[in-house]
Amino acid sequence: MAFADLNTWLTADSPQSRMQARMIRLWRMAGALSRNTLAMVGFVIILALVLTAIFAPWIATHDPITQDLGARLKPPSSDYWMGTDELGRDIWSRIVYGSRITLAIVVIVAVLAAPAGLLIGAISGFFGGWTDRILMGITDIFLSMPKLILALALVAALGPGIENAIIAIAITSWPGYARIARAETMTFRNSEFIQAIRLQGASALRVIVGHILPLCTSSMIVRVTLDMAGIILTAAGLGFIGLGAQPPLPEWGAMIARGRSFILDQWWVATMPGFAIIVVSLGFCFLGDGLRDVLDPKSGDSH
């Protein structure tokens, strides 16, 4: 009976409160997302990544750092599910622990870059004039350079390491979010409800933070999800050339770099972490496409 009451509450046509209206909207979005097969595949992949990162000590079969030269370059077997590397370390265990590094990178970059870009874009679009020209000029400078090249330059200046790699990727990621926020802000900055709020005496800060930023959230969620794949590839690229996570950390890009010398005879050393990168990147792309269909009001699938 309680479930029936909850279902009735979530499917009501006339919400009785703001919270109920928000929950009904979330429920309908979840239903639309669940009907998208690829989006659900992406969700399962990302859920598996999160669970793997959380329960890595129980999922891994060996210590990811301990070396065993007597077991070096062993092929996949019941003892070593994905084989071992040139130092005898279990590749499966290193990939499992590497999921923590990958998840940490994408989460921290999203937390740093998305709010910064959202705020800069909203301020630029709301005020316009010289504020817009200055902020968008700086944004265009960052956008004019390839992300990976700019990240390489920043990490080279800051020094190799996982922390500096995260900072570099975040610095190269925010301009895209700023452009989206600016475009959305300009579409409704002169709307009647914004003018009514300002006539009531609301400051520019209150209008931006309380009304404009929430309206930009949907498109920002979609963009962030789609950008996760690019963030993973950039981090892997930095790790591949030795500027990201440093040994002995089990970072996937660095694992591929160490395995390229054995690609012909011991293919599993480089192939397994590369496969992990591909699967996780596809998961974020699939989920991002599904979220775009659900959250985009111009999409015919959103209803």
C-alpha positions in Angstrom: 0.0 0.0 0.0 2.8 2.3 0.8 4.4 1.7 -2.6 1.1 2.4 -4.3 0.8 5.7 -2.4 4.3 6.7 -3.4 3.6 5.8 -7.0 0.4 7.9 -7.0 2.3 10.8 -5.4 5.1 10.6 -8.0 2.7 10.4 -11.0 0.2 13.1 -9.9 -0.8 15.6 -12.6 -1.2 18.5 -10.1 1.7 18.7 -7.6 0.7 20.0 -4.2 4.2 21.4 -3.3 7.4 22.5 -4.9 9.2 19.4 -3.6 6.6 17.1 -5.1 6.9 18.9 -8.4 10.7 18.4 -8.4 10.3 14.7 -7.4 7.7 14.1 -10.2 10.1 15.7 -12.7 13.0 13.5 -11.5 10.8 10.4 -11.7 9.7 11.2 -15.3 13.4 11.8 -16.2 14.4 8.5 -14.7 11.7 6.7 -16.5 12.7 8.3 -19.8 16.3 7.5 -19.2 15.5 3.8 -18.3 13.9 3.4 -21.8 17.1 4.4 -23.5 19.1 1.1 -23.9 22.5 2.7 -24.5 22.1 5.2 -21.6 21.4 2.3 -19.3 24.5 0.4 -20.6 26.5 3.6 -19.8 24.9 3.8 -16.4 25.8 0.2 -15.6 29.4 0.8 -16.8 29.8 3.9 -14.6 28.1 2.2 -11.6 30.6 -0.7 -12.1 33.5 1.8 -12.1 32.3 3.5 -8.9 31.7 0.1 -7.1 35.1 -1.1 -8.3 36.8 2.0 -6.9 35.0 1.7 -3.6 35.6 -2.1 -3.1 39.0 -2.3 -4.8 40.7 -4.1 -1.8 38.1 -6.9 -1.9 37.9 -7.1 -5.8 41.7 -7.1 -6.4 43.3 -10.6 -6.2 46.9 -9.3 -5.6 48.7 -6.3 -4.2 48.9 -3.8 -7.2 52.4 -2.5 -6.2 54.2 -5.5 -4.9 56.7 -6.9 -7.5 57.3 -10.6 -8.2 60.0 -11.0 -10.8 59.5 -14.8 -10.8 56.0 -14.2 -12.2 56.9 -11.5 -14.8 55.0 -11.4 -18.1 52.7 -14.3 -17.2 49.8 -14.7 -19.7 46.2 -14.5 -18.4 45.3 -17.5 -16.3 43.3 -18.6 -13.3 46.0 -17.1 -11.0 46.4 -13.9 -12.9 43.2 -13.0 -14.6 44.7 -10.5 -17.0 48.3 -11.6 -16.8 51.3 -9.8 -15.2 53.5 -7.0 -16.3 57.3 -6.8 -16.7 57.7 -6.6 -12.9 55.4 -9.4 -12.1 52.5 -7.3 -10.9 49.0 -8.5 -11.4 47.4 -6.4 -14.2 43.8 -7.1 -13.0 44.6 -5.8 -9.6 46.4 -2.7 -11.0 43.4 -2.0 -13.2 41.0 -2.3 -10.3 43.0 0.1 -8.2 43.6 2.3 -11.2 39.8 2.8 -11.3 40.2 4.9 -8.1 42.6 7.2 -9.8 40.4 7.5 -12.9 37.3 8.2 -10.9 39.1 10.8 -8.7 40.4 12.6 -11.8 37.0 13.0 -13.5 35.2 13.9 -10.3 37.8 16.5 -9.2 38.0 18.0 -12.6 34.2 18.2 -12.9 34.0 19.8 -9.4 36.7 22.4 -10.3 36.0 23.2 -13.9 32.2 23.0 -14.3 31.2 25.5 -11.5 34.0 27.9 -12.5 32.9 27.8 -16.2 29.2 28.1 -15.2 29.8 31.2 -13.1 32.0 32.9 -15.6 29.6 32.3 -18.5 26.6 33.4 -16.5 28.3 36.7 -15.4 29.4 37.3 -19.0 26.0 36.7 -20.5 24.1 38.6 -17.8 26.1 41.8 -17.7 27.2 41.9 -21.4 29.3 44.9 -22.6 32.9 45.2 -21.6 32.5 42.4 -19.0 31.4 40.0 -21.7 34.2 41.1 -24.1 36.9 40.6 -21.5 35.7 37.3 -20.1 34.9 35.8 -23.5 38.2 37.1 -24.8 40.0 35.1 -22.2 37.8 32.1 -22.9 38.5 32.3 -26.6 42.2 32.3 -25.9 41.9 29.0 -24.0 39.6 27.6 -26.7 42.0 28.4 -29.5 44.5 25.9 -28.1 44.0 22.1 -28.2 43.2 20.8 -24.8 45.9 18.1 -24.7 48.6 20.5 -25.9 47.7 23.1 -23.3 47.5 20.5 -20.6 51.0 19.3 -21.6 52.3 22.8 -21.4 50.8 23.4 -18.0 52.0 20.1 -16.5 55.4 20.7 -17.9 55.5 24.1 -16.1 54.0 22.7 -12.9 55.9 19.5 -12.8 54.8 15.9 -13.3 52.3 14.4 -10.8 48.7 13.4 -10.5 47.8 16.6 -8.6 49.3 18.9 -11.3 47.7 16.8 -14.0 44.3 17.4 -12.4 44.9 21.1 -12.2 46.0 21.3 -15.8 43.0 19.3 -17.1 40.6 21.5 -15.0 42.2 24.7 -16.4 41.7 23.4 -20.0 38.1 22.3 -19.4 36.3 25.3 -18.0 36.0 27.4 -21.2 33.6 25.0 -22.9 31.3 25.3 -19.9 31.6 29.1 -19.9 30.5 29.3 -23.5 27.4 27.1 -22.8 26.4 29.1 -19.7 26.8 32.4 -21.6 24.7 31.3 -24.5 21.9 30.1 -22.2 22.1 33.2 -20.0 21.7 35.5 -23.0 18.5 33.7 -24.1 16.6 34.5 -20.9 18.4 37.5 -19.3 15.7 39.8 -20.7 12.8 37.5 -19.9 9.8 38.8 -18.1 10.4 36.7 -15.0 14.0 38.0 -14.7 12.8 41.6 -15.1 10.1 41.0 -12.5 12.8 39.7 -10.0 15.0 42.7 -10.6 12.0 45.1 -10.2 11.5 43.5 -6.7 15.0 44.8 -5.8 17.0 41.6 -6.3 20.7 42.3 -6.8 22.6 41.0 -9.8 24.3 38.4 -7.6 21.0 37.1 -6.3 19.5 36.9 -9.8 22.6 35.0 -11.2 23.0 32.6 -8.3 19.3 32.1 -7.4 17.7 32.0 -10.9 20.1 31.9 -13.8 22.6 29.3 -12.6 19.8 26.7 -11.8 18.4 27.2 -15.3 21.8 26.4 -16.8 22.3 23.2 -14.7 20.6 20.8 -17.1 22.7 21.5 -20.1 25.8 21.7 -17.8 25.1 18.2 -16.5 24.9 16.8 -20.1 28.1 18.6 -21.1 30.0 17.4 -18.1 29.0 13.8 -18.6 30.0 13.9 -22.2 33.3 15.5 -21.4 34.2 12.8 -18.9 35.5 10.6 -21.8 37.8 13.4 -23.0 39.0 14.0 -19.4 39.9 10.3 -19.1 41.7 10.3 -22.4 43.6 13.5 -21.5 44.7 12.0 -18.2 45.7 8.8 -19.8 47.7 10.8 -22.4 49.5 12.6 -19.7 50.2 9.4 -17.9 51.4 7.7 -21.1 54.2 10.3 -21.6 55.1 10.3 -17.9 53.6 13.6 -16.8 50.6 12.2 -15.0 50.5 9.8 -12.1 54.0 8.6 -11.2 55.2 5.1 -10.6 54.3 2.9 -8.9 50.7 4.2 -9.0 48.5 2.0 -11.2 47.3 4.7 -13.6 45.9 3.2 -16.9 47.8 5.5 -19.3 51.1 4.8 -17.6 50.4 1.1 -17.7 49.9 1.3 -21.5 53.2 3.2 -21.8 55.0 0.5 -19.9 53.4 -2.3 -21.9 54.1 -0.9 -25.4 57.6 -2.6 -25.4 55.8 -6.0 -25.2 52.9 -5.3 -27.5 53.8 -8.0 -30.0 54.6 -11.0 -27.7 53.0 -10.0 -24.4 49.9 -8.2 -25.8 48.0 -8.2 -22.5 50.3 -5.8 -20.7 49.1 -2.8 -22.8 45.8 -4.1 -24.1 44.0 -4.7 -20.8 44.4 -1.1 -19.5 43.6 0.2 -22.9 40.4 -1.8 -22.9 39.5 -0.4 -19.5 39.9 3.1 -20.9 37.7 2.4 -23.9 34.9 0.8 -21.9 34.7 3.6 -19.3 34.9 6.3 -21.9 32.1 4.7 -23.9 30.1 4.4 -20.7 30.2 8.2 -20.1 29.4 8.9 -23.8 26.4 6.6 -23.7 25.1 8.1 -20.5 25.7 11.6 -21.7 23.8 11.0 -24.9 20.9 9.6 -22.9 20.9 12.6 -20.5 20.9 14.9 -23.5 17.8 13.3 -24.8 16.0 13.5 -21.4 17.1 17.0 -20.3 17.0 18.8 -23.6 13.6 20.4 -23.9 13.9 20.6 -27.7 14.4 16.8 -27.9 11.4 14.9 -28.9 12.4 12.0 -26.7 12.2 14.1 -23.5 8.5 13.4 -23.1 
